[in-house]
């Protein structure tokens, strides 16, 4: 499989700006002309600053995954499996596609990662975890990943970082009608397809996409799990996405988008047991230029995450989260940089078969920020106050400063405060597994402080990054002896990331290594987080052919065996997987791709007692009008 290397070499004679993230190296795989490379230097991101900013000017550890890269690596993969190939991201999966998956950003837990879809929170308020398992990869245009605390921009949950998914748009096509389609066949009964229409004319633009995935999969569990059943646990998913927009003039635009995904995944918890997964997200927004230097955006967004468990050994259940957001964002250009100011309101409602004592809450927030640069200096400052109807006021902040030491070499330092409010499960859940996993209405929010330093270097086709982070979390919420509890003391997540990239004459090489030193306040290592993780990718463009290979190494991890009672600690062995792929472009519209994942058929676990796919081949035929 092609790894996610994301930067372009600079045109001949041009120096790659020192701010440019190594995470942009692999766009060289898809375009190799000086014109395309020059355009890549102007790529903009929004997640790191909450304003439109150039990727090469952000003071954050940002990775961008484009649609072209998703097309190359996506067939047969889930969103979480794609993210695992990034530096600073680890994965825990409870079986094949469709089963619950967790990503750890810099060692932070699943409830410390905020997932946004088109700017709208997309996840479960009962668990505070992102809703990754039912997110349709086929309908995504791009993904931005910010590693490091971002509560000063987005509030609760953004302790380890933010993942923002952008769905497809018709804006910018320049033609009234363009179509696309693809079909994939693969091992484990995998069949998937997608079809779409898009275009723009006379100020209007539109996008319509449909996708379908089915596979008989593998047994989610193995003999290490107490609920082991050797049958295959199938998954199917049907998703649709619509986006429309209208530009009144050069300054004002209204747009709306909606996406729905419905999936069914079978489980090893009784004959015929399965979960129905239903997720939906939509937003309407108006944005425009109020004054020459003042731009404003007003939006209303809502997401729903619903999980229905049927024919379960311990009884049927349902958990539904509805999150509604009202936002007013403003940016003002000043001599000191871009000023950000705004207000937002979040309304969370849950409906569960567990009958919580409280099933709704609101969060009102105000926020402000400034990011800019002059000469060799750059800066970003953000502050935010959240008024939670259950927990009161919390203020978070972020401070970053960058200095270009010499041409091509830049140093930066960042400090920030983050927080996470207890989820509804943390507070009210009644567990059948024992009181230590049940909720505690007296819990207090978690609080974090992060320090980060880094060096970024670029010279010609070479690019490199070295960074160190130290994230300290107080009041960590974990299971106790009688219920969920705030752990006294400091949980510390610190580590190093090293990245190197090379892009020249059709070659694209990227390497990354992560060292994570994670310790809970009680001195224990958090489960399922490896101290060492490394990846290597090599791609080559040969005329109409594109060839690539990648390696992923994940070190040993601590986990827990729940089969005996009381549970006992275990160690998940290290593993290394290799992927290969080849793609041939018959015409500008037609291409054929072959990919083999886990070439060595390595057997490994990312959660104790749960299987992962062995060797799997996929063949994809694509058509796209130009």
N, C-alpha and C positions, 0 to 999 in steps of 0.2 A: 504494500500500500504506500502511496506517496504520503510522506509526512507533510506537516504544515510549516513550510519555511517561507517566510513572507517578506522579502525585500528585494528590490531591484538594484542591479548595479547602476552606477551613475553613467551618463553618456561620456564618451571619450573626452578627456580633458576637463571634466567637471568633477568637483569634489563633493562626495556625498555629505550632506549636512550632518553635523555631529549629533543633532537631536533625533536623527532618523532611527527608529526602533529596528533592532535586528529581526523582530517578528515580522518584518515585511519582506524578507529575502526571497520567498519562493514565487513571487509574481514574475520573476525572471523565467520561470518554467513556462509561463503562458504568453509572454511577450518579450521580444529581445531587441526591438528597435530602439534607437536613441529617443525617438519621439515618445514612445510608450513609457520609457524609463523616466523621462522628464515629467510626464504627467503623473507618474506614481509618486514623485516627490511632493506633489501638491495634494495628495490624498488627505481627506479630512475625516475626523472622528468626532463623536459627540459625548461618549460615555465618560471619558476621563475628566471633562470640565463642565459638562452639562450645557455646553455651547459648541457651536461648530468651530473646530480648531484643527490646524494642520497636525498630522500625525508626527511629523518631525519636530514639532515645537512643544509637545506635551511633556509635563514633568511627572510622568507616571509610567509604570510598566504595563504597556498596552500591546495587545496582539489583535490583528485584524485577519479574519478568515473570509475570503471572498467567495462568490458563487462559483467561480471557475475552480477554485480549490476544493469546494464541496463536491463539485461534479467529479473531480478526479479521485477523491478518497471516500465518497459517501456510500456508494452502492453496498448494501448489506450492513452498514454501520449505523449506530444510533448517534445522536448529538453528543452524548457523554463520551462515547468511544472516540469521536473526532477530537473532542476537547482534551482527552487524555494525552494526545501527542504533543501538547504544548508544554513548554517549560513552566514549572510551578504548579502543574495540575496533576492530581492523582485520582484514580477511579476505584470505586467499590461497586460491584454489580451482583445482584441476587439472581443470576441465571442469564438466559439469552435476552434477545430484544423484547421490549415491552415490560420486562420485570423492573422492579425498583432499582434505580442507579443513583449513586452519590458521587459528586466530585468534591475534592478537597483542594481549595486554593491556598497554597503555601501552608498546608497542614491544618487549616481551619476546618471545622466540622460542616456538615451539610446545612445546618441552620445558620451558618455564618456566610453563606453565599446568597446574594440577591440576584434573581433572574428577572429580567425585563424583556418583554416582547413589544416592540414598537413603543417603548417608553412606559409600558404598563406592567405593574407587578404581576408575575405569572407563577403561582405556586400555591402551597397549602398553608393556610393560617392555623391549621390544627397542628402541623409539625414544624412550620416555619421553613420547610425545605423547598427547593425549586421543583417544579413539575417537569422533569426531564424525560420520563419514561414514555410519554405519549406525545412528545413534541415532534412534528413531522419534518424531517431533514429536507425532504423534497421541496418544501414550500418556503425555504429560507433563502434570502438574498445575500446576507452577510452576517457575521457575528463579530462583536467587539468584546474582548475580555480585558478587564482592568484588574490586575492583581495587587492587593494591598487595600487597607481600609478606605471606604468611601462613604461613611455615614454622614460626613459633613455635606455631601451632595444629595444622598438618597435616604438617609435615616436608618431605621432598624434593619438588621440582617447583614448589612454590607461591612462585616467585620473582616472577612478574608478577601473580599473583592466583589466585583459585579460582572455578570455575563449579560450582555444585551443582544437579543436576536432581532434582526430587521427582516420583515417579510417582503415579498417581491412587489415591485411598483412598475407602472407603465410610464412614469415620468422620465423623460430623456430619451425615449426610443426614436423620436423624430419621424415616425411613420404611423399611419392610422391603424395598421393591422399587421401584427407579427404573431406567428405561432411557434410552438415548440412541443416536443413529445419525447419520451424515452421509455424503454422497457428493459428490465433486468431479470435474468434467470440465474439461479445459483444453487449451491448445496444447501442441505437441510430444508429442502422444499421451498427455498426463497423465490418469490415472484413479486415484482414491484413495477409500478408504472406511474407516469405522471404526464399530464397534458395541460397546456396553458395558452392563453391568448392575451395580448397586450397591445397598447398603442396610445397615441396622442394626436390630437388635432383640434385646432381652434381654441386652445386653452384647456381643453378637456384631456384627461388621461385616465386609463383604466388598466386593470390587471385581473385576470381570472385564472385560477389554478385548481386542479383536482389531482389527488394522488391516492394510491392504493398499495398496501403492503400485506403480504401473507407469507407465513412460513410455518412448517410443522415444528421446527426448532429442535431443542434437545431437552432432556430432563433437567429441570431447574436445579434439583438437588442431587446429592450423591450420598453414599453410605455414611458420611460424616455428619449428616443432618438427621435429627430425630424424626422428621416427617418424610423421609426418603421414599420416593415412588419412582421406579425406573421408566415410567411412560414419558412420551414426548409432550412438552408443554408448549402448545402452539400459540401463535400471536397473529392477529390481523388488525389492520388500521385503515380507516378511510378518513381523508382530510380534504377540506376545501378552504380556499382563501380568495377574498375579493378586496380590491382597493380601487378607489376612484378619487379623482382630484380635479379642481378647476382653479385656474389662475385668472382672477379678475383683471389684473394688470401686472406690470413688472414687480410691484411691491406687495400685493396681497394675494393670498391663496388659501383655499379651504380644501381639506382632504379627509377621507374616512377610510378605514380598513377594518376588516373582520376576518377571523380565522377560527375554524372549528375542527377538532380532531376527535374521533371516536375509535377506541380500540378495545379488543378483548384479549386477555392473556390468561392462559390456564396455569393452575398452581398445583403444587404437591401438598394439598391440605384437605384431601378427601376426594372421593370419586366425582369427577365432573366439576370440581371446584374451579372457579375462575373469577377474575375481576373485570368489571366493565369500567373502562376509563373514558371520561368525557371531559374534555378541556375546550375552553372557548375564550377568545379575547377580541376586543374591539376598541376603537378610539375614533373620535371626531375632533378635529382641531382647526383653528383659524390662526394664521400667522401673517404678519406683515410689518411694514416699516411705518411706525408712528411718526417719527421725525427722522431727519437724515442720519442721526447717530443712534437712534433708539429703535430696536426691533422687539416685537412682543408676540407671544404665542399663548393662546387660551385653548385648553383641551379638556375633554371628558373621556375617561377610559374605564373599562370594566373587564375583569377576567373571572372565569368560573373554573374551578377544579373539582371534579366529582369522581369519587371512587366507590363502586358498589361491589361488595363481595357476596357471591352467591354459592350455595352448596358447600359452605365451609364446614370443617369438622367442628368448630366451636360456635357455629351459628352465623347467619348472614349479618351483614353490616353495611353501613353507608357513611361516608364523610364528604361533605360539600362545603367548599369555601367560595364566597363571593367577595371580591374586592373592587370597590369603586373609587376612582381618583378624579379629583378636580384640581387642575393646575393652571397657574398663571406665571409664565416665565418671561423675563425681560433681560435684554442685553443692551448695554450702552457703551459705545466706543469712547474712550477717554485717552488723554496723553499718557496715562500710567498703564493702560491696557484695557482689556474688555471687562466691564463690570457686569456681574450677574446678580439679579435680585428677583425674588418671587415668593409666592405663597402656594400652598397646596393643602388639600384635605383628603384623607384616606378613610374610607368606611369599610370595615371588615365584618362580615357576618358568616357564621358557620351553622350547619345543620347536620347533626350526627345521631347515629343510633345509640351513642354513649350517653346522651342526655346531660349535656354540660349545664352547670349552674348559671353560667354567663355565656351568651352566644353572639355577642356583638360588641364592638368598640370603635372609637374614632381616634384619629391622630391629625391634629392641625399643626402645620409647620410653616415657618418662615426661614428663608435662607438668603445668603448673599455671598459674593465671591469676587475675586479680581485675579486675572491672569494676563501676563504681558512679558515683554522683553525689551532690552535696549543694549546694543553692543554685545558684549560677551556675557551679559547677565540676563537671567529669566526667573520668573517667580509665579507662584500660584498660592492664593489665600482663600479659604472657604470657611464659613461658619453657618451653623444651622441650629434652630431650636424646635424640638418636637414636643407638643403637648398631648400626651396620651391620656385618654379618658380613664384608664385604669391605673396608670403609674405616675401621672403628672409630667412636669417639665424635665427635659434633658437637652443639654447643649453639647454639640460636637463641633470639632474644627479640624482643619487640615492646613499645613504650612509646608511649602516646597520651594527650594532655591536651586538654580543651576548656574554653573560657571564654565565657560569654554576655556580650558587651561591653555591649550595650543590648538592651532587649526587641526581639526579631526578628532580631538580628545575633549570630552566634556565630563565634568563631575557634577553630581547632584546630591542633595540631602532632603529628606522629607520627615515630617513628624505629624501624627494625627491621632485624634481621639475618636473612638467608635462606640457603638452600643447595640444591644439586641434585647428587645422586650420579650418576656416569656411567651411562648405560643399557647394556644388554647389547650393543647395536649399537656404541655408542661404544667398548666394550672389545674385542669379539671378532669383529665382522662382517668378512667377506672380500668386498671389492667387486670386481665385474667392470668397473667404470668406472675403476679405477686405484687404486694403493696409497694415494693421499692421502685416499680416502674409506673406507679400511679401519680397523678398530678398533685400539686401542692399550691393552693391559692395564695400562700404567703411568700411565694418566690419574688425576688427582686431582679431587675434587668441586669444583664451582663454589661461590663464596661471594659473597653480595651484601649491601649495606647501603643502605637507602633512607631518605631524609628527605622529609617531606611537610608542607606548610602549606596551610591553606584558610580561606575565609570562606563562611558559609552565611547567607542572608537570606530572610525571608519576611514578607509583609505583605498581609493579605487574600487576594485571589485570585492574588497574585504570589509567585514563588519563584525564587531564583537561587543559583548556586554558583560560586565561583572557587577553583581549587586549583592548586598547583605541586608537582611531584614530581621527585626526583633519585635514581635508582636506579643504584648503582655495582656492577658485577659483576667479580670477580677470577677468574682461572683459566677464562675462558670456553672451552668445548669447541668446536672448529671443525676443519675439514679443514686439514691441513698439507701439507708437501711429500712426506712418506713415509707418513703415517698421520694419523688424528685426533690432535689435540694440544691442550694447555692453552695458550691465548694469553697471553703475558706482558703485564702492564699492566692497565689498567682500561677496561672497556667501560661507557659511560655512557649511560643512558636518562633524559632529563629533558624536562620539558614542562609545558604549561599546559592546563587544561580550563576552559571557561566554559559554563555552562548557564543557561537562563532558561525559566520555565514560567508559563502563565496559564490559569486554569480558572474559568469564570464563565458561568452561565445557558446551559449546554449547549455552550459553546465550550471547546475544549482546544487550547492552542498550546504547542509545545515547540521550543526551538532549542538546539543545542549546537555548540561549536567546539573542536577539539583542535589544539594545536601540539606537535609532537614533534621534539626535537633528539636524535637517536640517533647515537652514534659508537662504533665498535669501538675496541679498544686500538690498532689499526694506523691509526686515523684514517678508515677507510672507513665509509660509511653502511650499516647492515644492509639486505639486499635486501627488497623488497616492503613497505616501511614508508613511508607518506606523511608528509611534514612537516605537511601541512594536511589536515584532514578536518572536514566540517561537515554538519549535518542540520537539517531544518525540517519540522515536522508541524503540520497544522491539521485539526481534527475538529469536527464539529457534529452535535448531536442535534436532530432535527426530528420530534417525535412518535414514530411508529413507524420513522422513517428515521434512519439514521446515515450520514453522508457524511464522507469524509476524503481528504486528499492528503498526500504527503510527498516531500521532495527529499533526495537524498544526494549530496554532493560529496566526491570523493577526489582528492587532489593527485597529482602525478607521483611515481614511485617508481623506485628503482634495481633492476635485476634482472640476470640473466646469460643470455646466449645460448650454449647448449651444442651448437648445430648445428655450428659450426666447432670445430676442435681446434688449439691450446688455446682454451677458451671465452673469450668477450669480453663486457665489460659493455654493457648496454643500458639505456634508460630507458622505463618504461611511462608513457604519457601520462595526464594527469588526465582524469577523467570525471565526469559528473553524470547521475543517473537520477531519474526522477519516477514515482511510483505513484499510482493513484487507486482508490477503492473506494466501494461503496454497499451498505448492508444494510437489508433491510426485515423487520420482525418481524410476521408475519401474525397469530400468536396467541402466548400465552406459551410454547408448545411448538415452534412452527414458525417458521423464518426462512430467507431466501434472500439470498445475498451474491454480488455480482459484483465482480471485482477485475482491474485491468490493471496488470501489473508492467512496468517499463521502457517507459513510455508512448512515449517518443521513439525507441524501437528503437535505442538507443545501442550501438555495438560497442566493447567494451573488454576488457582482460585484467587479471586480478589475479595471474597468473603468466605469464611470457613463453612464448608458443607454445600457450596453452590458452584455449579459447573459454568464453564465458559466454552465458547465454540472452539472446536479443533480446526484442522485445515479446511478452508472453504474457498471455492472458486466462484467467480461471478463474471458474467458476460453481459455487457450493456450496449445497446444500440441507441444512439441519440440523433435527433433531428431538430434543427433550430433555424428558422427563417432569419435572414440578415437584411 
